[in-house]
Amino acid sequence: MKKVLLSFTTIAAPEKASYYRNVVAKFTGNALFPTPIISLADLTIALDKFEAAILAARDGGHLAVAVMHDTEIAIDKMFRSLAHYVDMIADGDETIIISAGFQATKDIAPRVKSPITANDGDHSGSIKIIYKANERAGAYIIQWSKDALPSTESGWEVLATVTQTTYVLSNLVVGCYYYFRVAAVTPDGTTEFSEPIRKLVV
């Protein structure tokens, strides 16, 4: 579900003032928001004060800077309240959020379970790797790395190319971490490698 992105409170004051001006402009005459939680007149007055404070603080005077910060805190609070009002009206609709001049949050991709798992083997120092079968696969390529997750493709080594969906390793270093990933070899070519998994040898 989309919501108003609240990161606008963290942008620099001059850009923030322009952002808020755009929100007020988008709200003006917008039939989707007939009764804003804060009136456009009050928002405009607060925005005028904020912009005046920004100009006054350009010389770096302590008092002027303090006034600017106080007006910024106040106007941020007003626009956060307005953002919550938009969320209630929009009910997750990104188009409505954007029509109010705000930006919408991005969807978080659902967590996909890795097609490969690594379990303790039957003996100390062994690991049993199990990966999901691909019905079109003629073989599987298993890659691995010891101690650290590779930051580049060249950091991965081919452990084995096999036809079954399980693979057992023995004589590994107890207490070390190993990383694994798998790809399927199909008639259309080799698939992308799975997300890596990590296993501690016991």
N, C-alpha and C positions, 0 to 999 in steps of 0.2 A: 504493500500500500504506500502510495506517495504521500509525502508531507512537505511542508515548507522547510527549505534548508535554512537553518538558523545561523549559518556561519557569517551572515552579513554583519553581525555585531563585531566581528574581528577585523574588518577591513579598515584601512586608514580613513581618518575623518573626512577629508575632502571627497574621496570616492564614495564614502558612506552617505554623505549629504546628497550626492547625485543619485545614488541608488534609492534613497528615500523619496526624493523628488519624483522619480519615475513611478514608484509605488503609488504616491498620491495622484499622479496623472492617470494611472491605470484604473484607480478606484473611481475617479470622477466620472459620473454618468454610467458606471458599470451596473447593469440591472441585476447582476448576480449577487451584489453586496448592497442591498438597499438600506440596511441599518448597521453601519460599522460600529464596532464596540467603542471606538473612539471617533469622534466627528472629524471630518476632513478639515474643518476650520481649525480645530485644536491642533491637529497634526501640522497644518501649515504654519500656525503661530510658533509652535515648538521648533519647526524646521528653520524658520526665519531666525530665531534666536540662536540656533545651533550654527548656522552659516555665519552670522555676525560674530559669534564667539570664535569661530575658526579664523576669520580675518583678523580679529583683535589679537589673537595669540601668535600671529606670525612673527612678531618682534621678539618672542621668547620671554616676555615678562612673566614672572611667577604668578601674579594675580590673574592675568589674562589666561594663562594656561590652565590654572585651577578652575576658572569659570568655564572654560571650554570643556574640561573633563566632566564637570558637574552637569552641563547641558547635554553632553554626550550620553552620560549614564541615564539621564531622564528620558531622552528621546529613544534610546535603545529599548528601554522598558516599554514605551508606548508601542513601538513597532513589533516587539515580541508579542505583546497582547494582540495586536492586529494580525500577526501571523497565526496565532492560535484560533482566532475568529475565522480566518481563511480556511484553516484545516477543518473546522467544524462544517463549514459550508461545502467545501470541496469533497469531503468524504473520500479522499484518496485519488480524486480525478486530477491528473497532472495538468490538463488543459485549463481547468478552472484556476489552479494555483498560478500558472503562468499569466493568465489574464489579469491577475491582481498585481502583476509586476514583480512577484517573488520567483525565486528559483525552487525547483522541486528536488527532493532527495532522489538518489539513484537506487534502483532495486538492488538488493543484495542477492547475489546468485545463491541458489540452494546448495548446501554442502553435498557433494556427490561422494558416495562411498568409493574408496579406491578398489579397483578390481583385483588387487593383489594384497595378500596378508602374509605375515611371517610369524610362526609360532615356535615355541621351544621344541627341539627334537627329543628323541627318546633318550639321548645321552648328553652329558655335559659337553658343551662346545659344539653342539649341533643345532641347526635351524631347519625347519620345514617350511618351504615357501609354497603357498597355494594361490592360484590365480583363476579368475573367472574364465570359463571356456568361451571362445568365440567360434560359432558354428561354421564359419568360413575359413578358419585358420588351419593351415597345414603344419605350422610350427609356431613356437613362441621363442622370442629372444629375451633373455633375462640379463639385465645389467646390474652392476653393483659398485659400491665404493665403501671404503673402510674409514671410520673415524669422523669424516666430515661430509656434508652434503655438497656435491660438486656445484660450483658456480657457473661452469661452462659445460657444453656437451662433451668436450675433450676429456673432462674429468671422469667420465663414466667408462667402465671397462665391461666388456662382454663376459658374463659369467658362464653362460651356456645357451645353446640353441637346442630346444627339446620339442617333442611332440605331445607329451603328457602335460597335465595341468597342475602337477605337483613336482617339487624338486627339493631334495634333501642335501644339505651341506654338513660336513663333519670337520673336526680338527680346527675349528675356529678359535680365535683368541678370546678366552673368557674375560668378561668385563669391558669388552670393546663394543662400540656401536657399528652396525653395518647398515648401509642404505641399499634398497633394491627398487627396481622398476621393471616393467614388462611391456612388450609390444607383440602384437600378433602378425604373423606373415600370412597374407591372404592372396587370392588370385589378382586382386587389385593393387597389391603392393603391401608394404609394411605400415601398420597403423602408427599413430602417435604413441609415444610411451606413456604409461600410466603416471599418475602423481606418485612421487617417491614415498616410500615408507621407511621407517627406522626401526631396528630391532637390536636390543641389548643381548649379547650372548651370555648365557648363564651355565 
